Amino acid sequence: MNTRWLVTGDSISKGIVFDDDRNRYVVLHDNYIQLAFDELDVSVANVSRFGRTIDRGLETLKRDVLKHQPDNVLVGYGGNDCDFDWDAIARDPHQDHKPRTELNRFRDVLSGTVKDLQNSGITPVLMTLPPLEPDRYFGWITRNNPEKAERILLWLRSVTRIYWWQERYNSVITRIAIKTGSLLVDMRAAFLQQPDLLPYICQDGIHPNQLGHRLMAEAFIASMNDKQSAPPLPAPAPKRCLGCTA
């Protein structure tokens, strides 16, 4: 495979995990991108960043494409987009709080980016969201503080609603992949097929750990080796700068 890849995403694609021994976030060297692309022996540039939402990440995509000239772009956003300012919710649980990126905005930006990539002769590859573990994540955002947990729960109503909310963004990714004929790497299914999710997720409830990254690498490699399981890709257009109309 003599193709060049660009990966744009958030902390999961960056390879961020929570190190229990050092009690802080670190970059995992053997993250799923490193493992998968080493196995596939393919050139890759990973421009993913911790904390990135789809707006912040994709505003630099034109520059990244011009710099790296990729044939394929793996787009991995949604985890930060569907998140909320939990401290603000704890301060005033009776207000109408919004996620970092509202769902319609997330859909429009992702859909537009996929079309821009296709029109530029670049193959977009989307990935579903690794599932969060709601109980562990709720403990993380509340710092296991009973008073803070009670106030957030006034607004949230149910801890399981965290999982449901993330699933809405995941569904948007899946629908856009089908609608645009883009290759979809189903990371979520790889996790949900396991008998127990906890061994694959960090203590924060949202970042895959080392074992989770190995699972993601296997899912990515399987998708690349079995493209027949994905919708057919459209014929590539002549390459030009991303978003150009002429």
ABEGO torsion letter per residue (X at the ends): XBBBBBBBBBAAAAGBBBBAAAGBBBBBABBAAAAAAAAAGBBBBBABBBGBBAAAAAAAAAAAAAAAGBABBBBBBGAAAABBBAAAAAABAABBBBBABBAAAAAAAAAAAAAAAAAAGBBBBBBBBBBBBAAAAAAAAAGGBAAAAAAAAAAAGBAAAAAAAAAAAAAAAAAAAAAAGBBBBBAAAAAAABABAAAABBAAGABBBAAAAAAAAAAAAAAAABAAABBBBBBBBBBBBBGBAX
